[in-house]
Amino acid sequence: MNDFLQNMTPYQATGILFIVALVAHIILGFILNQIVKHAGKTKNQLDDHLIKAVSAPIKVLIWFGWLYFSISTFKDQISLLVTVVDYIDIAPIFIITWGVVRVITGVESYLIEKDNNVDNDSVRLFSRLIKILMVVAILLGVAQFLGFSISSLLTFGGVGGIVMGFAAKDMLSNIFGGLMIQMDKPFSTGDWIRSGEFEGTVEKIGWRMTRIRTFSKNPVYIPNSIFASIPIETPSRMTNRRIKEVIGVRYDDIKQIPDIVTSVEKMLNEHKDIDHNEALRVYFNYFNASSIDFNIYAFTNTTSKNEYQKIKQEILLNVADIIELHKAEIAYPTQTLYIQNNSES
């Protein structure tokens, strides 16, 4: 290629290289469009993401080739370009690195969009870690190519890391807190979580903080380090919803209590929406101030809030019917006043 260009003036060579690069760009664009059309007909969407990721870097490589050979043709006239040519050799490394980063991003997008059992937060975390490690490795390699001592850089980085660690310990604790969340999985994006200080749905787990949307639709930003020191409840991962109620009956109906309790327990055992593999208890357990109380303890099959409310409503109405069927009444707060009549002699 260089021998061919040496027989031309620099301007002619640059013009021919430009035409070659332009034709290659057009042909490559046509080929990629055909591949995209063919890939769009397949069920697997991974190839779509990969083609989209590599298209731009390949086109940039074509124009880099034009720039490189164009500078090479002028280096005899402009001495400064000799140095430029020596250092521009590393440019393809950055272009290829950019392409690999785009490929990793494409795979990440594919795994997130695909309906599978892969946790999206883990995918994002490992994707970011791979990108960071790859970029750091490339930068160290480039630094060595430019004549810097890698060992000195690593030593300086170690000392600087200690200084930065003391200066930014809170930020580092948040980053490690986010890493622990990804590894231990106490909750994931989309989960409903609750603690004594906040409650809401997890929208994003970042490097430094987690964003939660409360049920009043306000965003709450929580540093990740906090999750290591407080208990977190994840109601969205419940297996059942619990019905726990105390029903009070009048003292006048105490004789009907055994039959009422038995009927309520039978009703729950026959109810299709009650999980019979979980604990189910109906017991008379308390003499209250104005009522005799029995408790209902059971679990529904559903975890949906709306379905749970409907099931609970149905069960409580059934309990009211059972109490009425046994000629008893649900108690309400009452007081009986006894007046002692002391007749004077």
Residue pairs with C-beta under 8 A, 6 or more apart in sequence:
1 69
2 69
2 72
5 13
5 17
5 69
5 72
5 73
8 16
10 73
10 74
10 77
13 69
13 70
13 73
14 70
14 73
14 74
17 66
17 69
17 70
18 66
18 70
20 66
21 62
21 63
21 65
21 66
24 62
25 59
25 62
25 63
28 58
28 59
28 62
29 59
32 51
32 55
35 51
36 48
36 51
36 52
39 47
39 48
39 51
40 48
45 110
45 113
45 114
46 106
46 107
46 110
49 106
49 107
49 109
49 110
50 103
50 106
50 107
52 106
53 99
53 102
53 103
53 105
53 106
54 99
54 102
54 103
56 99
56 102
57 95
57 96
57 98
57 99
57 102
58 99
60 95
60 98
61 92
61 95
64 91
64 92
64 95
67 88
68 85
68 88
68 91
71 81
71 84
71 85
71 88
72 85
74 81
75 81
75 82
75 84
75 85
87 146
90 142
90 145
93 138
93 141
93 142
94 138
97 134
97 135
97 138
100 134
101 131
101 134
101 135
104 127
104 130
104 131
105 127
105 131
107 127
108 123
108 124
108 127
111 118
111 120
111 123
112 120
112 123
112 124
119 185
119 188
120 188
120 189
121 181
121 182
121 188
121 189
121 205
122 182
125 179
125 182
128 207
140 150
140 153
143 150
143 153
144 150
165 172
170 223
170 225
171 208
173 225
174 207
174 208
174 209
174 223
174 224
174 225
175 207
175 208
175 224
176 224
176 225
177 223
177 224
177 225
177 226
177 227
177 228
178 205
178 206
178 207
178 208
178 210
178 224
180 224
180 227
180 228
181 187
181 205
181 210
181 224
181 227
182 205
186 227
186 232
186 234
187 193
187 202
187 232
187 234
188 202
188 205
189 202
189 203
189 204
189 205
190 201
190 202
190 236
191 201
191 202
191 234
191 236
191 237
192 199
192 200
192 201
192 202
192 234
192 235
192 236
193 199
193 200
193 201
193 202
193 212
193 232
193 233
193 234
193 235
193 236
194 232
194 233
194 234
194 235
195 230
195 231
195 232
195 233
196 230
197 230
198 212
198 214
198 220
198 222
199 214
199 215
200 212
200 213
200 214
200 215
200 220
201 212
201 213
202 210
202 211
202 212
203 211
203 212
203 213
203 219
204 210
204 211
205 224
206 224
207 224
208 223
208 224
209 221
209 222
209 223
209 224
210 221
210 222
210 224
210 227
211 219
211 220
211 221
211 222
212 219
212 220
212 221
212 222
213 219
213 220
214 220
238 303
239 303
240 275
240 278
240 299
240 300
240 301
240 302
240 303
241 299
241 300
241 302
241 303
241 305
241 308
242 297
242 298
242 299
242 300
243 296
243 297
243 298
243 299
243 300
243 311
243 312
243 315
244 295
244 296
244 297
245 295
245 296
245 316
246 286
246 293
246 294
246 295
246 296
247 293
247 294
247 295
247 296
247 319
247 323
247 330
248 288
248 290
248 291
248 292
248 293
248 330
248 331
249 256
249 257
249 260
249 291
249 292
249 293
249 294
249 323
249 328
249 329
249 330
249 331
250 291
250 292
250 328
250 329
250 330
250 331
251 290
251 291
251 292
251 331
253 292
253 326
253 327
253 328
253 329
254 292
256 326
256 327
256 328
257 284
257 292
257 294
258 284
259 326
260 294
260 322
260 323
260 326
260 328
261 282
261 283
261 284
261 294
263 322
263 325
263 326
264 282
264 294
264 296
264 318
264 319
264 322
265 280
265 282
267 315
267 318
267 319
267 322
268 274
268 280
268 282
268 296
268 298
268 315
269 276
269 280
271 315
273 300
273 301
273 302
273 307
273 311
274 280
274 298
274 299
274 300
274 301
274 311
274 315
275 298
275 299
275 300
275 301
278 298
278 299
279 297
279 298
279 299
280 297
280 298
280 299
281 295
281 296
281 297
281 298
282 294
282 295
282 296
282 297
283 294
283 295
284 292
284 293
284 294
285 293
285 294
285 295
286 292
286 293
287 293
288 331
289 333
290 331
290 332
290 333
290 334
290 335
291 331
291 332
292 331
296 315
296 319
298 315
300 307
300 308
300 311
300 312
302 308
302 311
320 330
323 329
323 330
